[in-house]
Amino acid sequence: MSDKTLYWASVTLGALALLLLVANVCLISGNRSMQDQLSLRQTTINNSVTLNQLNQGLVQALAQAAVNDDDKEARDLLASQGITIKPKGETKTDKK
């Protein structure tokens, strides 16, 4: 092969390698961004379990207080959120 052919072949392969490097960096950056988003979503999901338990406890405490104190406003507040209170004093927190 002539020197000119070898030169252009090496220039072409070098440019191709540089292009592949840039594409690889872009893909890595995109993957890192997606991993950050997924991590944030997973954290939110994990925290929602704790928040649901806390919310359940608050609703039960409010319902128990409404029954014990015969608080019509608290009953109305719970009813507006779709939560019914059993007349015997037991709380039922069924959301519609």
C-alpha positions, -999 to 999 in steps of 0.1 A, spaced: 0 0 0 11 35 -6 18 60 22 -11 82 11 -36 53 14 -22 44 49 -24 80 60 -60 84 50 -70 51 65 -54 60 98 -71 95 97 -104 79 90 -100 53 117 -89 80 142 -119 102 134 -142 72 138 -126 64 172 -131 100 182 -167 99 171 -173 67 191 -157 83 221 -180 113 220 -210 90 215 -199 69 245 -196 100 267 -231 112 257 -246 77 265 -228 76 299 -241 111 308 -277 101 297 -275 69 318 -263 88 348 -292 112 345 -317 84 342 -302 66 372 -306 98 393 -342 101 383 -349 65 391 -332 68 424 -353 98 433 -385 79 423 -375 49 444 -368 71 474 -402 86 470 -418 52 468 -399 40 499 -410 71 519 -446 68 509 -449 35 529 -439 54 560 -462 83 552 -491 61 546 -487 45 580 -485 80 596 -516 92 577 -535 60 587 -526 67 624 -536 103 622 -569 94 606 -576 68 633 -567 92 660 -589 119 646 -618 94 642 -613 82 677 -613 118 690 -644 125 670 -662 96 685 -650 102 721 -658 139 720 -689 136 698 -673 162 675 -695 168 645 -669 190 627 -643 162 628 -669 137 616 -678 160 587 -642 165 579 -636 127 577 -668 122 558 -658 148 532 -626 127 526 -647 95 522 -639 81 556 -668 66 576 -669 60 613 -687 31 628 -713 41 654 -699 17 681 -667 38 684 -646 16 662 -630 34 633 -631 23 597 -610 41 572 -623 31 539 -614 56 512 -636 57 481 
